Amino acid sequence: MRPLEWLLVAAVAGRIISMLVRGEAGAAWRSVFAVAAGGAWIAHLALEGPRWSLGPTYLAAVVVVLVLPWERPHAKAVLGRRGANRRRRRPRPWGRALLWTLLWLPTAAVPMLLPVPVLPAPTGPWAVGSVSFVLALPDAVLVDGTVETGRRSMARLWYPVAADPPPPADAPWIDRADAVLPAVASSGGLPAFAAGHLALVRTHATWSAEPAPAPEASGWPLVTFDHGLGGFRQQNTFLVEELASHGAVVAAIDHPGDALGTSLPDGTTLPYVGLPAADVPGYADAVAALGSRWTADTLTLLRVLRDLAPVSDLAPFVSAVDLERVVAIGHSTGGGVAVDVCHAWDGCVAVLALDPWWGPVDPARLESGSERPLVVVDSDPALGYFAPTNGDRFARFADASAAPVLALVLEEGGHHDLNDTMHLVSSWLAQRIGHSVGPVDKEAAMAAVRAVGRSLVAAITNDAAEAIDEVAAVVAPPLRVATSVP
């Protein structure tokens, strides 16, 4: 929880506990905690913003403030009295304290299970800017043979911004959260409102800030990011902000129909469709169609950034991006797609695949491997997210590749410990809504993945083998090297 949320919960808890203290001291403590609860409530609403999961705590804070004018000391304990005084009734404040505890305490656990994530601050010398825009996409042949036309989706950029003076970090984690967050909650079997608190997440980026001039005439190196099936373009903000702060432009797209709740500026919502069940006839064809469609969409994003016009909405980025220094990054399904994207784009020089699913990769590519260096960060096999066939596909690809391949494993880390999910909910709740997370130290995991990403992007102008060697040199726990193919 956020700092003022902790203060509010602690003040309400203190007010309940102080009900057990008799006499003047008890009255004084109850008054102090009531004032603290009221002050924390007002400050929290003004500075952090409200969220539904704290509703019972808000109500408790209001009640203790309203009853403050009627606060009176409980009678002191009456012990050892005899005669007529033996029959004097003694107040029992513990009954009311117990009732308050039973009514309020269970509700106080809800915001702990659904925290407002705090994303790690970027470590680079640049501030970070961010902007979203509508992207027109090519027609796509669907698995049933029909052609989908007029396709559109949303893309987002993260990029370096001059840090002196530092601009305000006002970019939301998810823009148009009102359409996306109900889909995020529903994907985990939760009520649509359950993820509403994620609209309060703030990033370390500035919305629509002016990009910093690139130190090289060719522009900033470009990183593409492809989300997982049922993910969205902002799902790895912890990584993309880090790369932008170290001097790269990161471009990500929502793959329409396969991303959660994409919302266009005109109010059009693109719902999640996804793949049919694996045992349904035509599943393999649907996977192949998905791979081709996603690859074509990301290549369209690259071409748009290459061909920007000086009068376009993205005019500040004209000549600011080096399309000959591209690193393709993806998570899960997007990790496999990144391999195909890098093969298809002449200016792509390396791939970072985060727990990739190799199912959508072109079968011919699996057998021919790649001429571009590849770094793979897999979840811990002991957690068993993917079937063994996924690893078999990667082994075939690595053996056939002419370029070096470095395979890393996030020890005790699950599939969703490689994106922002590790901070969206508690590990206990994440496991119960179907997310694969492990007992890995979340902060250490993010730091290690960031270091790998930084190193690969920084080394892309070097010889391929040297780039992989430089990445291997920064590998630190909880990452470990599983395979290195020269």
C-alpha positions as CSV (number, residue, x, y, z in Angstrom):
1,M,0.0,0.0,0.0
2,R,1.0,3.6,-0.4
3,P,2.4,5.6,2.6
4,L,-0.8,7.6,3.5
5,E,-2.8,4.4,3.1
6,W,-0.7,2.7,5.7
7,L,-1.0,5.7,8.0
8,L,-4.8,5.7,7.6
9,V,-5.1,2.0,8.4
10,A,-2.7,2.3,11.4
11,A,-4.7,5.3,12.8
12,V,-8.0,3.4,12.5
13,A,-6.4,0.3,14.1
14,G,-5.0,2.5,16.9
15,R,-8.4,4.0,17.5
16,I,-9.9,0.5,17.9
17,I,-7.1,-0.7,20.3
18,S,-7.4,2.5,22.4
19,M,-11.0,1.5,23.2
20,L,-9.5,-1.0,25.6
21,V,-7.7,1.7,27.7
22,R,-9.8,3.0,30.6
23,G,-9.8,6.4,32.2
24,E,-8.4,9.7,31.1
25,A,-5.5,8.1,29.3
26,G,-7.8,6.1,27.1
27,A,-9.9,9.1,26.2
28,A,-6.8,11.0,25.2
29,W,-5.5,8.2,23.0
30,R,-8.8,7.8,21.3
31,S,-8.9,11.4,20.5
32,V,-5.3,11.4,19.1
33,F,-6.0,8.4,16.9
34,A,-9.3,9.8,15.7
35,V,-7.7,13.1,14.7
36,A,-4.8,11.1,13.0
37,A,-7.3,9.0,11.1
38,G,-9.2,12.1,9.9
39,G,-6.0,13.9,8.8
40,A,-4.6,10.8,7.1
41,W,-7.9,10.3,5.3
42,I,-8.0,13.9,3.9
43,A,-4.3,13.8,2.9
44,H,-4.7,10.4,1.3
45,L,-7.7,11.5,-0.8
46,A,-6.0,14.7,-1.9
47,L,-2.5,13.4,-2.6
48,E,-2.8,9.7,-3.5
49,G,-6.4,9.4,-4.7
50,P,-9.2,7.2,-3.4
51,R,-9.8,3.5,-4.3
52,W,-12.7,1.3,-3.7
53,S,-10.9,-1.4,-1.7
54,L,-10.4,1.2,1.2
55,G,-14.1,2.0,1.3
56,P,-14.7,0.4,4.8
57,T,-11.6,2.1,6.2
58,Y,-12.9,5.5,4.9
59,L,-16.2,4.8,6.6
60,A,-14.4,3.9,9.9
61,A,-12.3,7.1,9.7
62,V,-15.4,9.2,9.2
63,V,-17.2,7.5,12.1
64,V,-14.4,8.0,14.6
65,V,-14.1,11.7,13.7
66,L,-17.9,12.2,14.0
67,V,-18.1,10.7,17.4
68,L,-15.1,12.6,18.7
69,P,-17.1,15.4,20.3
70,W,-19.0,12.8,22.4
71,E,-15.8,11.0,23.5
72,R,-15.8,10.4,27.3
73,P,-13.4,8.5,29.6
74,H,-14.4,5.0,30.4
75,A,-14.7,4.4,34.2
76,K,-11.5,3.2,35.8
77,A,-11.3,-0.4,36.7
78,V,-13.2,-1.2,39.9
79,L,-11.3,-3.9,41.8
80,G,-11.5,-5.1,45.4
81,R,-14.7,-3.3,46.2
82,R,-17.0,-4.8,48.8
83,G,-20.5,-4.3,50.1
84,A,-22.8,-2.2,48.0
85,N,-20.0,-1.4,45.6
86,R,-19.7,-5.1,44.6
87,R,-22.9,-4.8,42.5
88,R,-21.6,-1.8,40.5
89,R,-21.6,-2.6,36.8
90,R,-18.2,-2.2,35.2
91,P,-18.0,-1.1,31.6
92,R,-16.9,-3.7,29.1
93,P,-15.1,-1.8,26.2
94,W,-13.6,-4.9,24.9
95,G,-17.0,-5.9,23.5
96,R,-17.2,-2.9,21.3
97,A,-13.5,-3.2,20.3
98,L,-14.1,-6.8,19.3
99,L,-17.1,-5.9,17.2
100,W,-15.2,-3.1,15.4
101,T,-12.3,-5.5,14.8
102,L,-14.5,-8.2,13.4
103,L,-16.2,-5.8,11.1
104,W,-13.2,-3.8,9.9
105,L,-10.1,-5.9,10.0
106,P,-11.0,-8.3,7.2
107,T,-11.7,-5.4,4.9
108,A,-8.3,-3.9,5.7
109,A,-6.6,-6.9,4.1
110,V,-8.2,-6.1,0.6
111,P,-5.9,-3.2,-0.3
112,M,-2.9,-5.3,0.8
113,L,-3.9,-8.0,-1.7
114,L,-4.6,-5.4,-4.4
115,P,-1.8,-2.8,-3.9
116,V,-1.2,0.2,-6.1
117,P,2.0,-0.8,-7.8
118,V,5.1,1.4,-7.4
119,L,7.2,0.9,-10.5
120,P,11.0,1.1,-10.0
121,A,12.6,4.4,-11.0
122,P,14.7,4.4,-14.2
123,T,18.4,4.6,-13.5
124,G,19.6,6.3,-16.7
125,P,20.8,9.9,-17.3
126,W,17.7,10.8,-19.3
127,A,14.2,11.6,-18.2
128,V,11.5,9.6,-20.0
129,G,8.7,10.8,-22.2
130,S,5.7,8.8,-23.5
131,V,3.0,9.2,-26.0
132,S,0.3,7.0,-27.6
133,F,-1.1,7.2,-31.1
134,V,-3.5,5.3,-33.4
135,L,-1.9,3.0,-35.8
136,A,-3.5,1.8,-39.1
137,L,-2.7,-1.9,-39.7
138,P,-2.7,-4.0,-42.8
139,D,-5.6,-6.4,-43.7
140,A,-5.3,-9.8,-42.0
141,V,-6.4,-13.2,-43.1
142,L,-8.2,-14.8,-40.2
143,V,-8.1,-18.5,-39.4
144,D,-11.5,-19.1,-41.0
145,G,-10.2,-17.6,-44.3
146,T,-12.0,-14.3,-44.0
147,V,-10.1,-11.1,-44.5
148,E,-10.3,-8.4,-41.8
149,T,-10.0,-4.9,-43.2
150,G,-9.8,-1.4,-41.7
151,R,-7.8,-2.7,-38.8
152,R,-6.6,-0.1,-36.2
153,S,-4.9,-0.3,-32.9
154,M,-2.9,1.8,-30.4
155,A,0.8,2.2,-30.2
156,R,2.9,3.8,-27.5
157,L,6.4,5.3,-27.4
158,W,8.8,5.8,-24.5
159,Y,11.8,8.0,-25.3
160,P,14.6,10.1,-23.8
161,V,13.8,13.6,-22.6
162,A,16.2,16.3,-21.3
163,A,16.4,15.9,-17.5
164,D,17.4,19.4,-16.6
165,P,15.1,20.6,-15.2
166,P,13.3,17.3,-14.6
167,P,9.8,17.3,-16.1
168,P,6.8,16.2,-14.1
169,A,6.1,12.4,-14.2
170,D,2.5,12.6,-15.1
171,A,2.1,9.8,-17.7
172,P,-0.4,7.1,-16.7
173,W,0.6,3.5,-16.6
174,I,-2.4,2.6,-18.8
175,D,-4.0,5.4,-20.9
176,R,-7.8,5.0,-21.3
177,A,-7.8,2.8,-18.2
178,D,-11.6,2.8,-18.1
179,A,-11.7,0.4,-21.0
180,V,-8.7,-1.7,-20.2
181,L,-8.9,-2.3,-16.5
182,P,-12.3,-4.1,-16.5
183,A,-10.8,-6.5,-19.0
184,V,-7.7,-6.9,-16.8
185,A,-9.9,-7.8,-13.9
186,S,-12.1,-10.1,-15.9
187,S,-9.1,-12.0,-17.2
188,G,-8.3,-13.1,-13.6
189,G,-11.9,-14.0,-12.8
190,L,-12.4,-10.9,-10.7
191,P,-15.3,-8.4,-10.8
192,A,-14.8,-5.7,-13.4
193,F,-14.3,-3.0,-10.8
194,A,-11.6,-5.0,-8.9
195,A,-8.7,-3.6,-11.0
196,G,-9.9,0.0,-10.8
197,H,-7.1,0.9,-8.4
198,L,-4.5,0.4,-11.2
199,A,-5.7,3.6,-12.7
200,L,-3.8,5.3,-9.8
201,V,-0.5,3.9,-10.9
202,R,1.8,6.5,-12.1
203,T,4.9,5.9,-14.1
204,H,8.2,7.9,-14.2
205,A,7.4,9.3,-17.6
206,T,6.1,12.7,-18.8
207,W,3.2,12.6,-21.2
208,S,3.9,14.2,-24.6
209,A,7.2,15.7,-23.6
210,E,9.6,17.0,-26.2
211,P,12.1,14.3,-27.1
212,A,15.7,15.1,-26.5
213,P,18.0,15.5,-29.5
214,A,19.9,12.3,-30.2
215,P,23.7,12.6,-29.7
216,E,24.2,10.8,-33.0
217,A,23.0,12.1,-36.4
218,S,21.4,8.7,-37.1
219,G,19.1,9.1,-34.1
220,W,18.3,7.0,-31.0
221,P,18.4,3.2,-31.3
222,L,14.9,1.7,-31.5
223,V,13.5,-1.1,-29.4
224,T,10.2,-2.8,-30.4
225,F,8.2,-4.5,-27.7
226,D,5.5,-7.2,-28.3
227,H,3.3,-8.1,-25.4
228,G,2.0,-11.6,-24.5
229,L,-1.3,-13.1,-25.6
230,G,-3.9,-11.4,-23.4
231,G,-1.4,-8.7,-22.5
232,F,-1.1,-5.1,-23.5
233,R,1.5,-2.6,-24.7
234,Q,2.3,-1.2,-21.3
235,Q,2.8,-4.6,-19.5
236,N,6.6,-4.2,-19.2
237,T,6.8,-0.6,-18.2
238,F,9.5,-1.5,-15.6
239,L,11.8,-2.4,-18.5
240,V,10.9,0.0,-21.3
241,E,11.2,3.1,-19.0
242,E,14.7,1.9,-18.0
243,L,15.8,1.5,-21.7
244,A,14.4,4.9,-22.6
245,S,16.3,6.5,-19.7
246,H,19.5,5.1,-21.1
247,G,19.0,6.5,-24.6
248,A,16.6,4.3,-26.6
249,V,13.2,4.9,-28.1
250,V,10.8,2.0,-27.3
251,A,7.8,1.4,-29.5
252,A,5.0,-1.0,-28.5
253,I,1.7,-1.9,-30.1
254,D,-1.5,-3.5,-28.8
255,H,-2.2,-6.5,-31.1
256,P,-5.9,-6.0,-31.8
257,G,-8.1,-9.0,-30.7
258,D,-5.2,-10.5,-28.8
259,A,-4.6,-7.6,-26.3
260,L,-6.8,-6.9,-23.3
261,G,-9.4,-4.1,-23.9
262,T,-7.7,-1.8,-26.4
263,S,-9.6,1.5,-26.6
264,L,-9.2,4.0,-29.4
265,P,-9.6,7.8,-29.0
266,D,-13.0,7.7,-30.8
267,G,-14.4,5.4,-28.1
268,T,-14.1,2.2,-30.1
269,T,-13.1,-0.8,-27.9
270,L,-11.3,-3.8,-29.4
271,P,-12.2,-6.7,-27.1
272,Y,-9.9,-9.7,-26.5
273,V,-10.6,-12.7,-28.7
274,G,-7.5,-14.8,-28.4
275,L,-7.0,-18.3,-29.6
276,P,-9.4,-21.3,-29.6
277,A,-8.7,-24.1,-27.1
278,A,-5.7,-26.3,-27.9
279,D,-7.9,-29.4,-28.5
280,V,-10.1,-27.6,-31.0
281,P,-9.5,-28.5,-34.7
282,G,-7.7,-25.7,-36.5
283,Y,-5.8,-24.6,-33.4
284,A,-2.4,-25.0,-35.1
285,D,-3.7,-22.9,-38.0
286,A,-4.9,-20.2,-35.6
287,V,-1.5,-20.1,-33.9
288,A,0.3,-19.7,-37.3
289,A,-2.2,-17.0,-38.4
290,L,-1.5,-15.2,-35.1
291,G,2.2,-15.3,-35.6
292,S,2.0,-13.9,-39.2
293,R,-0.5,-11.2,-38.1
294,W,1.5,-10.0,-35.2
295,T,4.7,-9.9,-37.2
296,A,3.1,-7.9,-39.9
297,D,1.6,-5.4,-37.4
298,T,5.0,-4.8,-35.7
299,L,6.7,-4.4,-39.1
300,T,4.0,-1.8,-39.9
301,L,4.9,0.1,-36.8
302,L,8.5,0.1,-37.9
303,R,7.7,1.4,-41.3
304,V,5.5,4.2,-39.9
305,L,8.4,5.4,-37.7
306,R,10.7,5.2,-40.7
307,D,8.4,7.2,-43.0
308,L,7.2,9.9,-40.6
309,A,6.3,13.2,-42.2
310,P,7.3,16.6,-40.7
311,V,3.7,17.6,-40.5
312,S,2.4,14.5,-38.7
313,D,1.4,14.2,-35.0
314,L,4.7,12.5,-34.5
315,A,6.8,15.2,-36.3
316,P,9.2,15.6,-33.3
317,F,10.4,12.0,-34.0
318,V,11.3,12.6,-37.6
319,S,14.9,11.5,-38.1
320,A,15.1,10.9,-34.3
321,V,15.1,7.1,-34.5
322,D,17.7,4.9,-36.1
323,L,15.9,2.2,-38.0
324,E,19.2,0.5,-38.6
325,R,19.8,-0.1,-34.9
326,V,16.7,-2.1,-33.8
327,V,16.4,-4.5,-30.9
328,A,13.3,-6.6,-30.9
329,I,11.9,-7.5,-27.4
330,G,8.9,-9.5,-26.5
331,H,7.3,-11.4,-23.7
332,S,5.6,-14.8,-24.0
333,T,3.8,-14.9,-27.4
334,G,5.5,-11.6,-28.1
335,G,8.9,-13.1,-27.4
336,G,8.4,-15.6,-30.2
337,V,7.0,-12.9,-32.5
338,A,10.1,-10.8,-31.8
339,V,12.2,-13.5,-33.4
340,D,10.3,-13.3,-36.7
341,V,10.2,-9.5,-36.6
342,C,14.0,-9.3,-36.2
343,H,14.5,-11.7,-39.1
344,A,12.1,-9.7,-41.4
345,W,13.6,-6.2,-40.6
346,D,17.0,-5.6,-42.1
347,G,17.9,-3.1,-39.5
348,C,17.2,-5.4,-36.6
349,V,20.4,-6.5,-34.9
350,A,19.4,-8.5,-31.8
351,V,16.5,-10.1,-30.0
352,L,15.6,-10.3,-26.2
353,A,12.9,-12.8,-25.7
354,L,11.3,-13.0,-22.2
355,D,10.0,-16.4,-21.5
356,P,9.0,-16.8,-25.2
357,W,6.3,-19.1,-26.6
358,W,7.8,-20.6,-29.7
359,G,4.5,-21.8,-31.1
360,P,3.8,-18.8,-33.3
361,V,7.4,-18.7,-34.8
362,D,7.5,-19.6,-38.5
363,P,8.3,-23.3,-38.6
364,A,10.9,-22.7,-41.3
365,R,12.6,-20.3,-38.9
366,L,12.7,-22.9,-36.2
367,E,14.7,-25.2,-38.5
368,S,17.0,-22.5,-40.0
369,G,17.7,-20.5,-36.8
370,S,18.8,-16.9,-36.9
371,E,21.7,-14.8,-38.0
372,R,20.9,-12.2,-35.3
373,P,22.1,-12.7,-31.7
374,L,19.4,-13.8,-29.3
375,V,19.1,-13.5,-25.6
376,V,16.4,-15.6,-23.9
377,V,15.2,-15.2,-20.3
378,D,13.1,-18.2,-19.3
379,S,11.0,-18.7,-16.2
380,D,12.1,-21.4,-13.8
381,P,11.3,-24.8,-15.5
382,A,10.5,-26.1,-12.0
383,L,7.3,-24.0,-12.1
384,G,6.2,-25.7,-15.3
385,Y,4.5,-22.9,-17.2
386,F,5.2,-24.2,-20.7
387,A,4.9,-27.8,-22.0
388,P,8.2,-29.5,-22.8
389,T,7.6,-29.1,-26.5
390,N,8.2,-25.4,-26.1
391,G,11.7,-26.1,-24.9
392,D,12.2,-28.6,-27.7
393,R,11.4,-25.9,-30.3
394,F,13.9,-23.5,-28.8
395,A,16.6,-26.2,-28.8
396,R,16.1,-26.8,-32.5
397,F,16.2,-23.1,-33.2
398,A,19.4,-22.5,-31.1
399,D,21.2,-25.4,-32.7
400,A,20.5,-24.2,-36.2
401,S,21.4,-20.5,-35.5
402,A,24.5,-19.0,-37.0
403,A,24.5,-16.2,-34.5
404,P,25.3,-16.6,-30.8
405,V,22.4,-17.5,-28.4
406,L,22.4,-16.9,-24.7
407,A,19.7,-18.6,-22.6
408,L,19.1,-17.4,-19.1
409,V,16.8,-18.7,-16.4
410,L,15.1,-16.7,-13.7
411,E,15.4,-19.0,-10.7
412,E,12.2,-19.3,-8.7
413,G,10.6,-16.9,-11.1
414,G,7.3,-17.6,-12.9
415,H,6.1,-16.6,-16.4
416,H,4.5,-13.4,-15.0
417,D,7.5,-12.4,-12.9
418,L,9.0,-11.2,-16.2
419,N,6.5,-8.4,-16.6
420,D,4.7,-5.8,-14.4
421,T,2.4,-8.4,-13.0
422,M,4.8,-9.0,-10.1
423,H,3.7,-5.7,-8.7
424,L,0.0,-5.7,-9.7
425,V,-1.2,-8.0,-7.0
426,S,0.3,-10.0,-4.1
427,S,1.9,-13.3,-5.1
428,W,-0.8,-15.1,-3.1
429,L,-3.6,-13.6,-5.1
430,A,-1.7,-13.7,-8.4
431,Q,-1.4,-17.5,-8.1
432,R,-5.1,-17.8,-7.4
433,I,-6.2,-15.9,-10.4
434,G,-4.1,-17.9,-12.8
435,H,-0.9,-16.0,-13.0
436,S,2.4,-17.8,-12.9
437,V,4.6,-16.2,-10.2
438,G,7.2,-17.7,-7.9
439,P,9.0,-16.9,-4.7
440,V,11.7,-15.0,-6.5
441,D,12.8,-11.7,-5.0
442,K,10.7,-9.3,-7.2
443,E,13.0,-6.3,-6.9
444,A,16.1,-8.4,-7.6
445,A,14.4,-10.0,-10.6
446,M,13.5,-6.7,-12.2
447,A,17.0,-5.3,-11.6
448,A,18.6,-8.3,-13.2
449,V,16.3,-8.2,-16.3
450,R,16.8,-4.5,-16.6
451,A,20.6,-5.0,-16.6
452,V,20.4,-7.6,-19.4
453,G,18.2,-5.3,-21.5
454,R,20.4,-2.3,-21.0
455,S,23.5,-4.2,-21.9
456,L,22.1,-5.7,-25.0
457,V,20.8,-2.3,-26.3
458,A,24.1,-0.6,-25.5
459,A,26.1,-3.3,-27.3
460,I,24.1,-3.5,-30.5
461,T,26.7,-1.6,-32.5
462,N,29.4,-4.2,-31.7
463,D,30.1,-7.6,-33.2
464,A,27.3,-10.0,-32.4
465,A,29.5,-12.3,-30.4
466,E,30.9,-9.4,-28.4
467,A,27.3,-8.2,-27.7
468,I,26.4,-11.5,-26.2
469,D,29.6,-11.6,-24.2
470,E,28.8,-8.2,-22.8
471,V,25.3,-9.3,-21.8
472,A,26.7,-12.5,-20.2
473,A,29.0,-10.3,-18.1
474,V,26.2,-8.5,-16.4
475,V,24.1,-11.6,-15.5
476,A,23.4,-11.6,-11.8
477,P,21.2,-13.6,-9.4
478,P,18.4,-14.5,-9.6
479,L,19.3,-15.0,-13.3
480,R,21.7,-17.7,-14.2
481,V,23.1,-18.9,-17.5
482,A,21.4,-22.1,-18.8
483,T,22.8,-22.3,-22.3
484,S,25.3,-20.4,-24.3
485,V,25.7,-21.3,-28.0
486,P,28.6,-19.4,-29.6
